[in-house]
Amino acid sequence: MLWIASYLVVATAIAILALLLAEWSRSPGAPAPQHPGALAALAGLLWPAVVVGLIQWGLIAALATPQRSGNLVHTGFEELRLTGASH
């Protein structure tokens, strides 16, 4: 029972946070969804998937930083040159 209650508490907090952040981040004049509460409730109910997605997004962003570009494997494609001859 404690797990269900904690899941519902976190789901409610995520739904409220999603609703507030959606309104805060929307630029003036941009169209708003018809039922923002329903989308926020959906995000609240699916919060584990949202958390996993945010973690994956963060990992992809961390791996794609320019600092790691020096560690790429040398493929040898730099030596290939295109010629103007047609076959």
mmCIF file as gemmi writes it, N, C-alpha and C atoms, coordinates in Angstrom:
data_model
loop_
_atom_site.group_PDB
_atom_site.id
_atom_site.type_symbol
_atom_site.label_atom_id
_atom_site.label_alt_id
_atom_site.label_comp_id
_atom_site.label_asym_id
_atom_site.label_entity_id
_atom_site.label_seq_id
_atom_site.pdbx_PDB_ins_code
_atom_site.Cartn_x
_atom_site.Cartn_y
_atom_site.Cartn_z
_atom_site.occupancy
_atom_site.B_iso_or_equiv
_atom_site.pdbx_formal_charge
_atom_site.auth_seq_id
_atom_site.auth_asym_id
_atom_site.pdbx_PDB_model_num
ATOM 1 N N . MET Axp A 1 ? 0.816 -1.197 0 1 0 ? 1 A 1
ATOM 2 C CA . MET Axp A 1 ? 0 0 0 1 0 ? 1 A 1
ATOM 3 C C . MET Axp A 1 ? 0.864 1.268 0 1 0 ? 1 A 1
ATOM 4 N N . LEU Axp A 2 ? 2.012 1.158 0.668 1 0 ? 2 A 1
ATOM 5 C CA . LEU Axp A 2 ? 2.914 2.301 0.719 1 0 ? 2 A 1
ATOM 6 C C . LEU Axp A 2 ? 3.449 2.64 -0.671 1 0 ? 2 A 1
ATOM 7 N N . TRP Axp A 3 ? 3.714 1.611 -1.504 1 0 ? 3 A 1
ATOM 8 C CA . TRP Axp A 3 ? 4.214 1.84 -2.856 1 0 ? 3 A 1
ATOM 9 C C . TRP Axp A 3 ? 3.176 2.555 -3.717 1 0 ? 3 A 1
ATOM 10 N N . ILE Axp A 4 ? 1.928 2.169 -3.56 1 0 ? 4 A 1
ATOM 11 C CA . ILE Axp A 4 ? 0.861 2.808 -4.344 1 0 ? 4 A 1
ATOM 12 C C . ILE Axp A 4 ? 0.715 4.263 -3.932 1 0 ? 4 A 1
ATOM 13 N N . ALA Axp A 5 ? 0.741 4.52 -2.649 1 0 ? 5 A 1
ATOM 14 C CA . ALA Axp A 5 ? 0.616 5.893 -2.17 1 0 ? 5 A 1
ATOM 15 C C . ALA Axp A 5 ? 1.786 6.749 -2.624 1 0 ? 5 A 1
ATOM 16 N N . SER Axp A 6 ? 3.015 6.196 -2.55 1 0 ? 6 A 1
ATOM 17 C CA . SER Axp A 6 ? 4.174 6.979 -2.984 1 0 ? 6 A 1
ATOM 18 C C . SER Axp A 6 ? 4.139 7.229 -4.484 1 0 ? 6 A 1
ATOM 19 N N . TYR Axp A 7 ? 3.671 6.243 -5.268 1 0 ? 7 A 1
ATOM 20 C CA . TYR Axp A 7 ? 3.552 6.429 -6.714 1 0 ? 7 A 1
ATOM 21 C C . TYR Axp A 7 ? 2.547 7.547 -7.016 1 0 ? 7 A 1
ATOM 22 N N . LEU Axp A 8 ? 1.425 7.536 -6.319 1 0 ? 8 A 1
ATOM 23 C CA . LEU Axp A 8 ? 0.402 8.569 -6.554 1 0 ? 8 A 1
ATOM 24 C C . LEU Axp A 8 ? 0.877 9.949 -6.118 1 0 ? 8 A 1
ATOM 25 N N . VAL Axp A 9 ? 1.644 10.02 -5.042 1 0 ? 9 A 1
ATOM 26 C CA . VAL Axp A 9 ? 2.178 11.312 -4.609 1 0 ? 9 A 1
ATOM 27 C C . VAL Axp A 9 ? 3.148 11.857 -5.644 1 0 ? 9 A 1
ATOM 28 N N . VAL Axp A 10 ? 4.032 11.004 -6.128 1 0 ? 10 A 1
ATOM 29 C CA . VAL Axp A 10 ? 4.993 11.445 -7.15 1 0 ? 10 A 1
ATOM 30 C C . VAL Axp A 10 ? 4.26 11.785 -8.449 1 0 ? 10 A 1
ATOM 31 N N . ALA Axp A 11 ? 3.257 10.988 -8.816 1 0 ? 11 A 1
ATOM 32 C CA . ALA Axp A 11 ? 2.496 11.257 -10.039 1 0 ? 11 A 1
ATOM 33 C C . ALA Axp A 11 ? 1.782 12.596 -9.956 1 0 ? 11 A 1
ATOM 34 N N . THR Axp A 12 ? 1.219 12.908 -8.803 1 0 ? 12 A 1
ATOM 35 C CA . THR Axp A 12 ? 0.541 14.198 -8.629 1 0 ? 12 A 1
ATOM 36 C C . THR Axp A 12 ? 1.54 15.346 -8.703 1 0 ? 12 A 1
ATOM 37 N N . ALA Axp A 13 ? 2.685 15.178 -8.063 1 0 ? 13 A 1
ATOM 38 C CA . ALA Axp A 13 ? 3.704 16.231 -8.103 1 0 ? 13 A 1
ATOM 39 C C . ALA Axp A 13 ? 4.217 16.45 -9.524 1 0 ? 13 A 1
ATOM 40 N N . ILE Axp A 14 ? 4.433 15.374 -10.261 1 0 ? 14 A 1
ATOM 41 C CA . ILE Axp A 14 ? 4.9 15.492 -11.649 1 0 ? 14 A 1
ATOM 42 C C . ILE Axp A 14 ? 3.844 16.161 -12.517 1 0 ? 14 A 1
ATOM 43 N N . ALA Axp A 15 ? 2.588 15.808 -12.317 1 0 ? 15 A 1
ATOM 44 C CA . ALA Axp A 15 ? 1.512 16.41 -13.109 1 0 ? 15 A 1
ATOM 45 C C . ALA Axp A 15 ? 1.417 17.907 -12.846 1 0 ? 15 A 1
ATOM 46 N N . ILE Axp A 16 ? 1.506 18.306 -11.598 1 0 ? 16 A 1
ATOM 47 C CA . ILE Axp A 16 ? 1.456 19.737 -11.266 1 0 ? 16 A 1
ATOM 48 C C . ILE Axp A 16 ? 2.676 20.449 -11.843 1 0 ? 16 A 1
ATOM 49 N N . LEU Axp A 17 ? 3.836 19.84 -11.706 1 0 ? 17 A 1
ATOM 50 C CA . LEU Axp A 17 ? 5.062 20.428 -12.248 1 0 ? 17 A 1
ATOM 51 C C . LEU Axp A 17 ? 4.999 20.547 -13.766 1 0 ? 17 A 1
ATOM 52 N N . ALA Axp A 18 ? 4.481 19.523 -14.434 1 0 ? 18 A 1
ATOM 53 C CA . ALA Axp A 18 ? 4.366 19.57 -15.898 1 0 ? 18 A 1
ATOM 54 C C . ALA Axp A 18 ? 3.405 20.664 -16.33 1 0 ? 18 A 1
ATOM 55 N N . LEU Axp A 19 ? 2.309 20.811 -15.613 1 0 ? 19 A 1
ATOM 56 C CA . LEU Axp A 19 ? 1.339 21.85 -15.953 1 0 ? 19 A 1
ATOM 57 C C . LEU Axp A 19 ? 1.933 23.24 -15.763 1 0 ? 19 A 1
ATOM 58 N N . LEU Axp A 20 ? 2.635 23.435 -14.667 1 0 ? 20 A 1
ATOM 59 C CA . LEU Axp A 20 ? 3.24 24.746 -14.409 1 0 ? 20 A 1
ATOM 60 C C . LEU Axp A 20 ? 4.38 25.056 -15.377 1 0 ? 20 A 1
ATOM 61 N N . LEU Axp A 21 ? 5.232 24.08 -15.642 1 0 ? 21 A 1
ATOM 62 C CA . LEU Axp A 21 ? 6.343 24.317 -16.567 1 0 ? 21 A 1
ATOM 63 C C . LEU Axp A 21 ? 5.863 24.528 -17.997 1 0 ? 21 A 1
ATOM 64 N N . ALA Axp A 22 ? 4.795 23.845 -18.382 1 0 ? 22 A 1
ATOM 65 C CA . ALA Axp A 22 ? 4.255 24.039 -19.733 1 0 ? 22 A 1
ATOM 66 C C . ALA Axp A 22 ? 3.732 25.457 -19.912 1 0 ? 22 A 1
ATOM 67 N N . GLU Axp A 23 ? 3.067 25.974 -18.904 1 0 ? 23 A 1
ATOM 68 C CA . GLU Axp A 23 ? 2.564 27.344 -18.999 1 0 ? 23 A 1
ATOM 69 C C . GLU Axp A 23 ? 3.703 28.357 -18.927 1 0 ? 23 A 1
ATOM 70 N N . TRP Axp A 24 ? 4.711 28.067 -18.127 1 0 ? 24 A 1
ATOM 71 C CA . TRP Axp A 24 ? 5.824 28.992 -17.962 1 0 ? 24 A 1
ATOM 72 C C . TRP Axp A 24 ? 6.698 29.055 -19.21 1 0 ? 24 A 1
ATOM 73 N N . SER Axp A 25 ? 6.891 27.909 -19.867 1 0 ? 25 A 1
ATOM 74 C CA . SER Axp A 25 ? 7.799 27.875 -21.006 1 0 ? 25 A 1
ATOM 75 C C . SER Axp A 25 ? 7.138 28.239 -22.326 1 0 ? 25 A 1
ATOM 76 N N . ARG Axp A 26 ? 5.818 28.305 -22.366 1 0 ? 26 A 1
ATOM 77 C CA . ARG Axp A 26 ? 5.126 28.634 -23.615 1 0 ? 26 A 1
ATOM 78 C C . ARG Axp A 26 ? 5.289 30.11 -23.907 1 0 ? 26 A 1
ATOM 79 N N . SER Axp A 27 ? 5.708 30.408 -25.127 1 0 ? 27 A 1
ATOM 80 C CA . SER Axp A 27 ? 5.91 31.8 -25.508 1 0 ? 27 A 1
ATOM 81 C C . SER Axp A 27 ? 4.553 32.482 -25.714 1 0 ? 27 A 1
ATOM 82 N N . PRO Axp A 28 ? 4.512 33.796 -25.485 1 0 ? 28 A 1
ATOM 83 C CA . PRO Axp A 28 ? 3.242 34.52 -25.656 1 0 ? 28 A 1
ATOM 84 C C . PRO Axp A 28 ? 2.763 34.433 -27.102 1 0 ? 28 A 1
ATOM 85 N N . GLY Axp A 29 ? 1.52 34.161 -27.272 1 0 ? 29 A 1
ATOM 86 C CA . GLY Axp A 29 ? 0.932 34.055 -28.599 1 0 ? 29 A 1
ATOM 87 C C . GLY Axp A 29 ? 0.979 32.659 -29.176 1 0 ? 29 A 1
ATOM 88 N N . ALA Axp A 30 ? 1.703 31.749 -28.548 1 0 ? 30 A 1
ATOM 89 C CA . ALA Axp A 30 ? 1.776 30.378 -29.048 1 0 ? 30 A 1
ATOM 90 C C . ALA Axp A 30 ? 0.492 29.644 -28.68 1 0 ? 30 A 1
ATOM 91 N N . PRO Axp A 31 ? 0.016 28.786 -29.563 1 0 ? 31 A 1
ATOM 92 C CA . PRO Axp A 31 ? -1.225 28.075 -29.246 1 0 ? 31 A 1
ATOM 93 C C . PRO Axp A 31 ? -1.028 27.113 -28.081 1 0 ? 31 A 1
ATOM 94 N N . ALA Axp A 32 ? -2.049 27.021 -27.265 1 0 ? 32 A 1
ATOM 95 C CA . ALA Axp A 32 ? -2.018 26.119 -26.112 1 0 ? 32 A 1
ATOM 96 C C . ALA Axp A 32 ? -2.878 24.898 -26.425 1 0 ? 32 A 1
ATOM 97 N N . PRO Axp A 33 ? -2.578 23.755 -25.822 1 0 ? 33 A 1
ATOM 98 C CA . PRO Axp A 33 ? -3.406 22.568 -26.049 1 0 ? 33 A 1
ATOM 99 C C . PRO Axp A 33 ? -4.818 22.778 -25.51 1 0 ? 33 A 1
ATOM 100 N N . GLN Axp A 34 ? -5.764 22.029 -26.058 1 0 ? 34 A 1
ATOM 101 C CA . GLN Axp A 34 ? -7.163 22.156 -25.636 1 0 ? 34 A 1
ATOM 102 C C . GLN Axp A 34 ? -7.352 21.785 -24.17 1 0 ? 34 A 1
ATOM 103 N N . HIS Axp A 35 ? -6.711 20.714 -23.743 1 0 ? 35 A 1
ATOM 104 C CA . HIS Axp A 35 ? -6.857 20.22 -22.377 1 0 ? 35 A 1
ATOM 105 C C . HIS Axp A 35 ? -5.477 20.005 -21.76 1 0 ? 35 A 1
ATOM 106 N N . PRO Axp A 36 ? -4.847 21.073 -21.294 1 0 ? 36 A 1
ATOM 107 C CA . PRO Axp A 36 ? -3.494 20.912 -20.756 1 0 ? 36 A 1
ATOM 108 C C . PRO Axp A 36 ? -3.464 20.051 -19.495 1 0 ? 36 A 1
ATOM 109 N N . GLY Axp A 37 ? -4.553 20.041 -18.749 1 0 ? 37 A 1
ATOM 110 C CA . GLY Axp A 37 ? -4.603 19.217 -17.54 1 0 ? 37 A 1
ATOM 111 C C . GLY Axp A 37 ? -4.553 17.735 -17.858 1 0 ? 37 A 1
ATOM 112 N N . ALA Axp A 38 ? -5.166 17.331 -18.965 1 0 ? 38 A 1
ATOM 113 C CA . ALA Axp A 38 ? -5.151 15.917 -19.351 1 0 ? 38 A 1
ATOM 114 C C . ALA Axp A 38 ? -3.738 15.485 -19.746 1 0 ? 38 A 1
ATOM 115 N N . LEU Axp A 39 ? -3.025 16.348 -20.457 1 0 ? 39 A 1
ATOM 116 C CA . LEU Axp A 39 ? -1.649 16.024 -20.837 1 0 ? 39 A 1
ATOM 117 C C . LEU Axp A 39 ? -0.745 15.99 -19.616 1 0 ? 39 A 1
ATOM 118 N N . ALA Axp A 40 ? -0.973 16.887 -18.675 1 0 ? 40 A 1
ATOM 119 C CA . ALA Axp A 40 ? -0.18 16.879 -17.453 1 0 ? 40 A 1
ATOM 120 C C . ALA Axp A 40 ? -0.478 15.64 -16.617 1 0 ? 40 A 1
ATOM 121 N N . ALA Axp A 41 ? -1.748 15.231 -16.576 1 0 ? 41 A 1
ATOM 122 C CA . ALA Axp A 41 ? -2.116 14.014 -15.842 1 0 ? 41 A 1
ATOM 123 C C . ALA Axp A 41 ? -1.482 12.785 -16.495 1 0 ? 41 A 1
ATOM 124 N N . LEU Axp A 42 ? -1.44 12.763 -17.806 1 0 ? 42 A 1
ATOM 125 C CA . LEU Axp A 42 ? -0.796 11.656 -18.509 1 0 ? 42 A 1
ATOM 126 C C . LEU Axp A 42 ? 0.698 11.599 -18.189 1 0 ? 42 A 1
ATOM 127 N N . ALA Axp A 43 ? 1.337 12.754 -18.171 1 0 ? 43 A 1
ATOM 128 C CA . ALA Axp A 43 ? 2.752 12.798 -17.793 1 0 ? 43 A 1
ATOM 129 C C . ALA Axp A 43 ? 2.939 12.348 -16.348 1 0 ? 43 A 1
ATOM 130 N N . GLY Axp A 44 ? 1.995 12.701 -15.489 1 0 ? 44 A 1
ATOM 131 C CA . GLY Axp A 44 ? 2.075 12.275 -14.101 1 0 ? 44 A 1
ATOM 132 C C . GLY Axp A 44 ? 1.918 10.777 -13.943 1 0 ? 44 A 1
ATOM 133 N N . LEU Axp A 45 ? 1.015 10.196 -14.7 1 0 ? 45 A 1
ATOM 134 C CA . LEU Axp A 45 ? 0.807 8.749 -14.604 1 0 ? 45 A 1
ATOM 135 C C . LEU Axp A 45 ? 1.968 7.968 -15.197 1 0 ? 45 A 1
ATOM 136 N N . LEU Axp A 46 ? 2.607 8.527 -16.195 1 0 ? 46 A 1
ATOM 137 C CA . LEU Axp A 46 ? 3.711 7.84 -16.869 1 0 ? 46 A 1
ATOM 138 C C . LEU Axp A 46 ? 5.067 8.371 -16.43 1 0 ? 46 A 1
ATOM 139 N N . TRP Axp A 47 ? 5.159 8.873 -15.203 1 0 ? 47 A 1
ATOM 140 C CA . TRP Axp A 47 ? 6.395 9.515 -14.776 1 0 ? 47 A 1
ATOM 141 C C . TRP Axp A 47 ? 7.616 8.612 -14.827 1 0 ? 47 A 1
ATOM 142 N N . PRO Axp A 48 ? 7.53 7.308 -14.603 1 0 ? 48 A 1
ATOM 143 C CA . PRO Axp A 48 ? 8.76 6.517 -14.742 1 0 ? 48 A 1
ATOM 144 C C . PRO Axp A 48 ? 9.322 6.556 -16.168 1 0 ? 48 A 1
ATOM 145 N N . ALA Axp A 49 ? 8.435 6.516 -17.157 1 0 ? 49 A 1
ATOM 146 C CA . ALA Axp A 49 ? 8.897 6.585 -18.547 1 0 ? 49 A 1
ATOM 147 C C . ALA Axp A 49 ? 9.467 7.965 -18.856 1 0 ? 49 A 1
ATOM 148 N N . VAL Axp A 50 ? 8.878 9 -18.277 1 0 ? 50 A 1
ATOM 149 C CA . VAL Axp A 50 ? 9.386 10.356 -18.478 1 0 ? 50 A 1
ATOM 150 C C . VAL Axp A 50 ? 10.779 10.492 -17.865 1 0 ? 50 A 1
ATOM 151 N N . VAL Axp A 51 ? 10.97 9.925 -16.679 1 0 ? 51 A 1
ATOM 152 C CA . VAL Axp A 51 ? 12.273 9.991 -16.018 1 0 ? 51 A 1
ATOM 153 C C . VAL Axp A 51 ? 13.32 9.237 -16.833 1 0 ? 51 A 1
ATOM 154 N N . VAL Axp A 52 ? 12.971 8.051 -17.307 1 0 ? 52 A 1
ATOM 155 C CA . VAL Axp A 52 ? 13.917 7.274 -18.115 1 0 ? 52 A 1
ATOM 156 C C . VAL Axp A 52 ? 14.255 8.031 -19.4 1 0 ? 52 A 1
ATOM 157 N N . GLY Axp A 53 ? 13.27 8.648 -20.025 1 0 ? 53 A 1
ATOM 158 C CA . GLY Axp A 53 ? 13.519 9.43 -21.232 1 0 ? 53 A 1
ATOM 159 C C . GLY Axp A 53 ? 14.424 10.625 -20.972 1 0 ? 53 A 1
ATOM 160 N N . LEU Axp A 54 ? 14.213 11.3 -19.841 1 0 ? 54 A 1
ATOM 161 C CA . LEU Axp A 54 ? 15.08 12.432 -19.507 1 0 ? 54 A 1
ATOM 162 C C . LEU Axp A 54 ? 16.505 11.981 -19.218 1 0 ? 54 A 1
ATOM 163 N N . ILE Axp A 55 ? 16.654 10.829 -18.574 1 0 ? 55 A 1
ATOM 164 C CA . ILE Axp A 55 ? 17.993 10.306 -18.322 1 0 ? 55 A 1
ATOM 165 C C . ILE Axp A 55 ? 18.68 9.957 -19.639 1 0 ? 55 A 1
ATOM 166 N N . GLN Axp A 56 ? 17.951 9.324 -20.553 1 0 ? 56 A 1
ATOM 167 C CA . GLN Axp A 56 ? 18.533 8.99 -21.857 1 0 ? 56 A 1
ATOM 168 C C . GLN Axp A 56 ? 18.908 10.245 -22.627 1 0 ? 56 A 1
ATOM 169 N N . TRP Axp A 57 ? 18.055 11.246 -22.574 1 0 ? 57 A 1
ATOM 170 C CA . TRP Axp A 57 ? 18.325 12.51 -23.258 1 0 ? 57 A 1
ATOM 171 C C . TRP Axp A 57 ? 19.587 13.154 -22.685 1 0 ? 57 A 1
ATOM 172 N N . GLY Axp A 58 ? 19.73 13.119 -21.369 1 0 ? 58 A 1
ATOM 173 C CA . GLY Axp A 58 ? 20.925 13.663 -20.745 1 0 ? 58 A 1
ATOM 174 C C . GLY Axp A 58 ? 22.182 12.903 -21.124 1 0 ? 58 A 1
ATOM 175 N N . LEU Axp A 59 ? 22.075 11.577 -21.2 1 0 ? 59 A 1
ATOM 176 C CA . LEU Axp A 59 ? 23.238 10.778 -21.602 1 0 ? 59 A 1
ATOM 177 C C . LEU Axp A 59 ? 23.634 11.061 -23.04 1 0 ? 59 A 1
ATOM 178 N N . ILE Axp A 60 ? 22.662 11.182 -23.917 1 0 ? 60 A 1
ATOM 179 C CA . ILE Axp A 60 ? 22.964 11.498 -25.317 1 0 ? 60 A 1
ATOM 180 C C . ILE Axp A 60 ? 23.613 12.869 -25.412 1 0 ? 60 A 1
ATOM 181 N N . ALA Axp A 61 ? 23.096 13.836 -24.658 1 0 ? 61 A 1
ATOM 182 C CA . ALA Axp A 61 ? 23.689 15.174 -24.673 1 0 ? 61 A 1
ATOM 183 C C . ALA Axp A 61 ? 25.1 15.15 -24.113 1 0 ? 61 A 1
ATOM 184 N N . ALA Axp A 62 ? 25.334 14.335 -23.088 1 0 ? 62 A 1
ATOM 185 C CA . ALA Axp A 62 ? 26.678 14.248 -22.501 1 0 ? 62 A 1
ATOM 186 C C . ALA Axp A 62 ? 27.648 13.578 -23.462 1 0 ? 62 A 1
ATOM 187 N N . LEU Axp A 63 ? 27.194 12.586 -24.192 1 0 ? 63 A 1
ATOM 188 C CA . LEU Axp A 63 ? 28.074 11.89 -25.126 1 0 ? 63 A 1
ATOM 189 C C . LEU Axp A 63 ? 28.324 12.689 -26.396 1 0 ? 63 A 1
ATOM 190 N N . ALA Axp A 64 ? 27.459 13.613 -26.715 1 0 ? 64 A 1
ATOM 191 C CA . ALA Axp A 64 ? 27.591 14.378 -27.951 1 0 ? 64 A 1
ATOM 192 C C . ALA Axp A 64 ? 28.332 15.692 -27.756 1 0 ? 64 A 1
ATOM 193 N N . THR Axp A 65 ? 28.919 15.907 -26.62 1 0 ? 65 A 1
ATOM 194 C CA . THR Axp A 65 ? 29.627 17.167 -26.39 1 0 ? 65 A 1
ATOM 195 C C . THR Axp A 65 ? 30.899 17.228 -27.226 1 0 ? 65 A 1
ATOM 196 N N . PRO Axp A 66 ? 31.335 18.42 -27.582 1 0 ? 66 A 1
ATOM 197 C CA . PRO Axp A 66 ? 32.554 18.545 -28.392 1 0 ? 66 A 1
ATOM 198 C C . PRO Axp A 66 ? 33.805 18.041 -27.685 1 0 ? 66 A 1
ATOM 199 N N . GLN Axp A 67 ? 33.792 17.93 -26.373 1 0 ? 67 A 1
ATOM 200 C CA . GLN Axp A 67 ? 34.977 17.463 -25.658 1 0 ? 67 A 1
ATOM 201 C C . GLN Axp A 67 ? 35.298 16.028 -26.018 1 0 ? 67 A 1
ATOM 202 N N . ARG Axp A 68 ? 34.312 15.238 -26.388 1 0 ? 68 A 1
ATOM 203 C CA . ARG Axp A 68 ? 34.527 13.839 -26.685 1 0 ? 68 A 1
ATOM 204 C C . ARG Axp A 68 ? 34.879 13.604 -28.151 1 0 ? 68 A 1
ATOM 205 N N . SER Axp A 69 ? 34.869 14.644 -28.976 1 0 ? 69 A 1
ATOM 206 C CA . SER Axp A 69 ? 35.133 14.446 -30.397 1 0 ? 69 A 1
ATOM 207 C C . SER Axp A 69 ? 36.564 13.981 -30.662 1 0 ? 69 A 1
ATOM 208 N N . GLY Axp A 70 ? 37.508 14.252 -29.768 1 0 ? 70 A 1
ATOM 209 C CA . GLY Axp A 70 ? 38.878 13.815 -29.948 1 0 ? 70 A 1
ATOM 210 C C . GLY Axp A 70 ? 39.063 12.329 -29.7 1 0 ? 70 A 1
ATOM 211 N N . ASN Axp A 71 ? 38.087 11.691 -29.106 1 0 ? 71 A 1
ATOM 212 C CA . ASN Axp A 71 ? 38.193 10.279 -28.781 1 0 ? 71 A 1
ATOM 213 C C . ASN Axp A 71 ? 37.564 9.377 -29.841 1 0 ? 71 A 1
ATOM 214 N N . LEU Axp A 72 ? 37.139 9.938 -30.946 1 0 ? 72 A 1
ATOM 215 C CA . LEU Axp A 72 ? 36.488 9.135 -31.973 1 0 ? 72 A 1
ATOM 216 C C . LEU Axp A 72 ? 37.5 8.216 -32.657 1 0 ? 72 A 1
ATOM 217 N N . VAL Axp A 73 ? 37.039 7.091 -33.081 1 0 ? 73 A 1
ATOM 218 C CA . VAL Axp A 73 ? 37.893 6.118 -33.762 1 0 ? 73 A 1
ATOM 219 C C . VAL Axp A 73 ? 38.222 6.641 -35.152 1 0 ? 73 A 1
ATOM 220 N N . HIS Axp A 74 ? 39.453 6.508 -35.55 1 0 ? 74 A 1
ATOM 221 C CA . HIS Axp A 74 ? 39.888 6.937 -36.88 1 0 ? 74 A 1
ATOM 222 C C . HIS Axp A 74 ? 39.345 5.96 -37.918 1 0 ? 74 A 1
ATOM 223 N N . THR Axp A 75 ? 38.543 6.448 -38.841 1 0 ? 75 A 1
ATOM 224 C CA . THR Axp A 75 ? 37.903 5.564 -39.818 1 0 ? 75 A 1
ATOM 225 C C . THR Axp A 75 ? 38.647 5.497 -41.137 1 0 ? 75 A 1
ATOM 226 N N . GLY Axp A 76 ? 39.435 6.485 -41.45 1 0 ? 76 A 1
ATOM 227 C CA . GLY Axp A 76 ? 40.159 6.462 -42.707 1 0 ? 76 A 1
ATOM 228 C C . GLY Axp A 76 ? 39.4 7.104 -43.852 1 0 ? 76 A 1
ATOM 229 N N . PHE Axp A 77 ? 38.226 7.63 -43.601 1 0 ? 77 A 1
ATOM 230 C CA . PHE Axp A 77 ? 37.442 8.244 -44.671 1 0 ? 77 A 1
ATOM 231 C C . PHE Axp A 77 ? 38.026 9.581 -45.112 1 0 ? 77 A 1
ATOM 232 N N . GLU Axp A 78 ? 38.909 10.149 -44.322 1 0 ? 78 A 1
ATOM 233 C CA . GLU Axp A 78 ? 39.489 11.431 -44.697 1 0 ? 78 A 1
ATOM 234 C C . GLU Axp A 78 ? 40.366 11.295 -45.941 1 0 ? 78 A 1
ATOM 235 N N . GLU Axp A 79 ? 40.94 10.107 -46.15 1 0 ? 79 A 1
ATOM 236 C CA . GLU Axp A 79 ? 41.831 9.929 -47.284 1 0 ? 79 A 1
ATOM 237 C C . GLU Axp A 79 ? 41.081 9.694 -48.595 1 0 ? 79 A 1
ATOM 238 N N . LEU Axp A 80 ? 39.817 9.357 -48.52 1 0 ? 80 A 1
ATOM 239 C CA . LEU Axp A 80 ? 39.06 9.099 -49.742 1 0 ? 80 A 1
ATOM 240 C C . LEU Axp A 80 ? 38.765 10.422 -50.442 1 0 ? 80 A 1
ATOM 241 N N . ARG Axp A 81 ? 39.041 10.434 -51.734 1 0 ? 81 A 1
ATOM 242 C CA . ARG Axp A 81 ? 38.785 11.649 -52.504 1 0 ? 81 A 1
ATOM 243 C C . ARG Axp A 81 ? 37.849 11.3 -53.643 1 0 ? 81 A 1
ATOM 244 N N . LEU Axp A 82 ? 36.947 12.227 -53.878 1 0 ? 82 A 1
ATOM 245 C CA . LEU Axp A 82 ? 36.026 12.035 -55.005 1 0 ? 82 A 1
ATOM 246 C C . LEU Axp A 82 ? 36.713 12.49 -56.284 1 0 ? 82 A 1
ATOM 247 N N . THR Axp A 83 ? 36.544 11.739 -57.333 1 0 ? 83 A 1
ATOM 248 C CA . THR Axp A 83 ? 37.131 12.13 -58.616 1 0 ? 83 A 1
ATOM 249 C C . THR Axp A 83 ? 36.033 12.618 -59.521 1 0 ? 83 A 1
ATOM 250 N N . GLY Axp A 84 ? 36.428 13.373 -60.509 1 0 ? 84 A 1
ATOM 251 C CA . GLY Axp A 84 ? 35.454 13.922 -61.455 1 0 ? 84 A 1
ATOM 252 C C . GLY Axp A 84 ? 35.108 12.944 -62.569 1 0 ? 84 A 1
ATOM 253 N N . ALA Axp A 85 ? 35.759 11.793 -62.615 1 0 ? 85 A 1
ATOM 254 C CA . ALA Axp A 85 ? 35.489 10.827 -63.688 1 0 ? 85 A 1
ATOM 255 C C . ALA Axp A 85 ? 34.168 10.131 -63.447 1 0 ? 85 A 1
ATOM 256 N N . SER Axp A 86 ? 33.389 9.986 -64.505 1 0 ? 86 A 1
ATOM 257 C CA . SER Axp A 86 ? 32.132 9.244 -64.389 1 0 ? 86 A 1
ATOM 258 C C . SER Axp A 86 ? 32.31 7.869 -65.012 1 0 ? 86 A 1
ATOM 259 N N . HIS Axp A 87 ? 31.579 6.915 -64.501 1 0 ? 87 A 1
ATOM 260 C CA . HIS Axp A 87 ? 31.726 5.53 -64.99 1 0 ? 87 A 1
ATOM 261 C C . HIS Axp A 87 ? 30.656 5.202 -65.959 1 0 ? 87 A 1
